[in-house]
């Protein structure tokens, strides 16, 4: 579970995620984020994932929802940039760092998987 640091300033509300964003930390971040949105101050809301080491499915979905809503996602490390791409890329069906089990079993090339997925649409 991640450690969360909240930086509550007049011009910005920042949530810093340290560690794996999963479990109760996801709910805690969501509660703080919703509270900042309900606030009467017009300020920037930022989630800093520079020190995040990973996330579960719920954590990823929450970060994506925050991004879609207009929250800035900040990342200053190579790993954070991978997470940032996964969070902001609406075409991505899942984390790029995890190989889907059906890909390993079938041993298909990625183009074959994409063609079969496109045919199913």
N, C-alpha and C positions, 0 to 999 in steps of 0.2 A: 504494500500500500504506500502511496505517495505521501510526502510531507508537503503541505500547502503553506505558502506565505502570502499574506494579503497586504497590499500596499494601498492604503486608502488616502488619496490626496484630493485636493480641491479640483484639479484638472484631469485626474486619471485614477481609475480603480484598476489595479493590476493583481492578477493571480499568478503566482509563480509555482510551478509544479516541479517537485524534486523527487525522483524515483519513479516507480511504476504506478501509472494512473489507473487504479482499479479499486473495486470494493467501495468502502465508505468514503474514500477521498473523492470519488466521482460525485457522490451525493452532496458532500460538503462544498465542493467547488460549484456545483449547480445552485445550491441554496445561496451562496455568496453572490454569484453572478446574477441570479434573479433579483436579489435584494438591491444590487447596484443598478439594475435596469429600472426598478421601481422608484429609485431615489429621485428627488426633485432636482438635483443638480444635473446640468448637461455636461457630461464629461466623457472622455475616451475610456473604453474598457478594453483591457489587453490581457491575454493569457500568455505567459512566458513559458515555453516548453524547452528552453535551452538546456535544462538539467533533468529533463524527463528521460527515463531509461526505457520506457515502453508503456503499453496500455492494453486493457482487455477490450472486448467488443463494445461494451457499454461506455467505456472511457473514450474510445474512438468516435462513437456516435455522438456523444456529448460534445466533444471538441468540434465535430463537424457542424452540429446544430448551432453552437456558439458562433462559428465562422459564418454560416449562412445568415445568421441574424445580424451580422455586422461587427462582431467582436474581432479585434485585431489579434492574430496569433503570431507571436514573436519567437524566433528560433535563431540562435547564434552558433550552433555547432553542426558538423556534418550530419550527425544522427538526427538532430532536430529538423534539419532540412528534409530528410527522408520522411519523417513524421508529418511535416508541414505539407509535403506533396500528397501524402496519403489522405490527409484531412481535407485538403482543398480541392482535390481532383474528383469531380463528381462521376467521372467515367470509371474510376477504380472500384471494383467490387469488394476488395478486401485488402488487408495489409500486404505490402509488397515484400516484406521480410519473412512471410510465411508462405511456404509452398503448399497449395491445396493438395489434399491427400489423393484425389482422383487423378491429378497430374502425375504424381509419383507412381501410382499403380499402373496407369496406362502407358506411361513413358512416351507421351505424345510431345511433339514439338509445340511451342506456344502458338504458332500460326494455326496448327490443326485445332487447338482448343478454341481459338478465337473464331475460326470458321464454323465450328460446330455450335458455338454459342450464338453466332449471328443467324445461323439457319433456324434456330429454335425461336427466334423473335418474330 
